[in-house]
Amino acid sequence: GQEINITTYNLCRINMFLHDIDYDKFNIANEDTLINPQHWDDEPFEAIVSNPPYSIKWEGDDNPVLINDPRFSPAGVLAPKSKADLAFVMHSLSWLATNGTAAIVCFPGIMYRGGAEKKIRKYLVDNNFIDAIIQLPDNLFYGTSIATCIMVLKKSKSENSTLFIDASKEFIKVTNNNKLTDENIEKIVSTCYERTETEYFSKLVPNDAIAEEDYNLSVSTYVEQEDTSEKIDITELNARIAEIVAKENTLRAEIDKIIKEIEG
């Protein structure tokens, strides 16, 4: 692995030791993943898990060398200087083995923003690299309440389609945060693995249809939201209104009769 923040880097190494993983069984580098990637001799990788920082700044097209970097050049454009999210995605894709899978936690904005990010999404969709987009619940991670997504990448898919999963309601409340239970995780993983469609939860969308949506990868574009509002029976409502009107007319007639008797 690789981590630029020295504190996070050291915490990661400590975590390895706490899980009885000896130092010769892992290789974590303290460097800038985008500008100075390590592990060139180790890639490609069959499994990649990444939680990059959201929308951080990077050199981008200020550095003329990066557009020719083999990790970024296939898309023909660099991620914006103010939002490096898709640069991390392209980095993971570049180091992914042909038979591998990458899961990257992403800021939702990269799924629909225009400009260079749209061009990179187009490259990913047109080349059939995106296996699934999973919308997670909000308030899952410590220190932030935003709802994040997971982008799953593969290089050897069996069909030209992308699975969209709306897991935004798959959680339990624990103090001030939301938490995925084992059952929630199993539902998400099994749906992703079996590529099944479930109403209001998952939808398998042909890549051509994604292109027609201007390469928008937001889960809400493809998975219909369940209408949880109260259902109203119009026939029953009209009957109740008619009953109320009839009672009102009867009451009005009785009042008119009483008034006439009083007036003599």
C-alpha positions, -999 to +999 in steps of 0.1 A: +000+000+000+009+037-001+000+067+020+012+103+019+001+113+054+028+102+078+004+098+107-020+076+087+010+057+073+022+048+108-013+039+120-016+015+091+017-002+100+007-004+136-026-019+125-007-046+107+013-056+138-019-056+159-033-082+135-002-103+138+010-095+103+048-095+104+068-067+087+081-090+060+045-097+049+035-062+040+050-033+021+035+001+029+052+032+014+051+068+026+048+087-007+025+106-030+005+080-049-002+102-079+031+119-084+056+093-070+039+059-071+057+030-054+055-008-060+062-006-097+079-040-094+049-055-076+020-046-100-004-057-114-026-066-084-055-090-084-072-072-055-072-034-049-090-016-021-087+022-020-102+050+001-085+081-014-090+116-001-121+133-015-116+161-041-081+171-030-058+193-052-030+178-073-006+190-100-028+179-128-021+196-161+004+220-144+028+191-147+033+184-184+047+149-177+015+135-162-005+135-194+021+110-208+020+089-176+008+054-186-016+054-157-035+085-170-028+088-207-053+062-219-082+086-209-067+114-230-073+139-202-062+145-166-085+148-136-090+185-127-063+201-106-089+209-079-104+174-078-080+145-080-106+118-073-106+102-108-068+103-109-068+078-081-094+057-100-071+057-131-041+048-109-060+018-095-072+007-129-037+009-143-023-014-117-052-038-118-046-073-131-066-086-160-084-110-137-085-086-108-111-065-090-107-030-076-131-014-051-126+024-046-146+046-022-155+077-041-170+112-035-205+112-053-197+143-073-174+124-097-204+104-109-221+133-126-198+164-129-189+176-164-156+186-180-126+164-177-143+141-152-171+133-177-144+124-203-128+100-179-161+084-171-167+081-208-134+063-212-142+039-183-177+031-196-168+028-233-140+004-224-163-016-201-141-012-170-169-003-145-184-034-129-207-017-103-215+015-086-227+011-050-244+040-032-236+038+005-256+053+034-245+087+047-227+092+080-208+059+078-173+072+082-157+089+112-153+126+107-177+131+078-214+127+073-215+127+035-229+097+016-202+080-004-201+055-033-180+025-041-168+021-077-160-015-086-136-020-115-128-050-136-109-055-168-124-088-180-162-085-177-185-110-194-211-084-205-213-048-215-233-035-186-229-018-152-247-028-120-261+000-099-269-007-063-288+017-040-276+006-005-284+040+011-310+024+034-289-006+044-277+004+078-285+005+115-280+035+137-252+033+163-249+064+185-243+093+161-232+071+131-247+046+108-232+011+105-234-017+079-244-049+096-232-083+084-267-088+068-264-055+050-229-064+037-240-098+026-270-084+007-247-059-011-219-084-019-243-112-031-261-087-054-228-075-068-215-110-073-247-125-088-255-093-107-292-096-098-318-069-102-341-061-073-368-034-074-357-002-056-323-018-048-303-028-079-304-023-117-282-038-144-278-011-171-263-016-206-234+007-212-252+021-243-280+033-220-254+050-197-240+068-228-275+080-236-276+095-201-245+115-209-223+091-189-240+100-156-231+073-131-253+084-102-272+055-088-304+075-085-304+079-123-310+042-128-325+027-096-360+039-089-367+053-055-395+036-036-425+058-029-431+055+008-458+082+010-492+072+021-513+056-006-547+073-011-577+053-025-594+079-047-627+059-049-629+056-011-620+093-007-647+104-031-673+082-013-663+098+020-666+133+005-701+125-009-711+112+025-699+144+042-717+165+017-750+145+021-748+150+059-741+187+055-772+191+032-794+172+057-781+194+085-787+226+065-823+215+057-830+209+094-816+243+103-837+260+076-868+242+090-861+254+126-856+290+114-889+289+096-907+276+127-891+304+148-901+331+123-937+317+125 
